[in-house]
């Protein structure tokens, strides 16, 4: 994961514009708060399928970037596989930096 992406995730967390964990991300999607879903590249097939389907249904972009350890370190929480960005400005900034760094799938 690029340092800039990691820094933006950390800033999102401190600004309370990010939720982490499967349950919190599902709620953010269902309540239309989620603007971007970030999934770890080493997430299980079930998790990937579930969030890709839900994000497609709610028309929220999904990206795969970094390992669960990298994402967890960036947001300061342990063992996080899925995070949802709830601010469109942060989501746009992350997408822009992921395009440049080659994280998008």
C-alpha positions in Angstrom: 0.0 0.0 0.0 1.3 3.4 -0.9 2.3 5.7 2.0 -0.1 8.4 0.7 -3.0 6.0 0.8 -2.1 4.8 4.2 -1.8 8.4 5.5 -5.2 9.3 4.0 -6.8 6.2 5.7 -5.3 7.3 9.0 -6.6 10.8 8.5 -10.1 9.5 7.7 -10.0 7.5 10.9 -9.0 10.5 13.0 -11.7 12.6 11.4 -14.3 10.0 12.2 -15.1 9.6 8.4 -14.3 5.8 8.3 -15.9 2.7 9.8 -14.2 -0.6 10.0 -15.2 -4.2 10.4 -17.8 -6.2 8.6 -20.8 -5.3 10.6 -20.1 -1.6 10.7 -19.4 -1.6 6.9 -22.6 -3.4 6.2 -24.6 -0.9 8.2 -22.8 2.0 6.4 -23.7 0.5 3.0 -27.4 -0.1 4.0 -27.8 3.4 5.4 -26.1 4.9 2.3 -23.3 6.5 4.4 -20.6 4.6 2.6 -18.9 6.4 -0.3 -16.1 3.8 -0.8 -15.4 0.3 0.4 -11.8 -0.8 0.8 -11.1 -4.6 1.0 -7.8 -6.2 1.9 -6.3 -8.2 -0.8 -6.0 -11.2 1.5 -9.7 -11.2 2.6 -11.6 -14.4 2.4 -13.6 -15.3 -0.8 -16.9 -15.0 1.2 -16.1 -11.5 2.5 -15.1 -10.4 -1.0 -18.2 -11.8 -2.6 -20.5 -10.4 0.1 -19.1 -6.8 -0.1 -18.8 -6.7 -3.9 -22.5 -7.7 -4.2 -23.7 -5.3 -1.5 -21.6 -2.4 -2.9 -22.9 -3.1 -6.4 -26.4 -3.1 -5.2 -25.9 0.3 -3.3 -23.7 1.7 -6.2 -20.6 2.2 -4.0 -17.1 1.7 -5.5 -15.0 -1.1 -4.2 -11.2 -1.3 -4.2 -8.7 -3.9 -3.2 -5.5 -2.5 -1.7 -3.1 -3.7 0.8 -3.1 -6.6 3.2 -5.2 -6.8 6.4 -2.1 -5.9 8.4 -1.4 -2.8 6.3 -5.0 -1.6 6.6 -5.1 -2.4 10.3 -1.9 -0.5 10.9 -3.1 2.5 8.9 -6.3 2.9 10.9 -4.8 1.9 14.3 -7.1 -1.2 14.8 -6.3 -4.8 14.8 -7.3 -7.4 12.2 -9.5 -5.2 9.9 -10.3 -6.6 6.5 -13.0 -4.2 5.3 -13.3 -0.4 5.8 -15.9 2.0 4.6 -15.1 5.7 3.9 -18.1 7.8 4.8 -17.0 11.2 3.3 -17.0 11.8 -0.4 -14.0 14.1 -0.3 -11.8 11.5 1.4 -13.2 8.8 -0.9 -12.3 10.9 -4.0 -8.8 11.5 -2.6 -8.2 7.9 -1.9 -9.5 6.8 -5.3 -7.2 9.4 -7.0 -4.1 8.2 -5.1 -5.0 4.5 -5.7 -5.2 5.1 -9.4 -1.7 6.6 -9.4 -0.3 3.9 -7.3 -1.9 1.0 -9.1 -4.1 -0.3 -6.3 -7.4 -0.4 -8.2 -8.8 -3.7 -9.4 
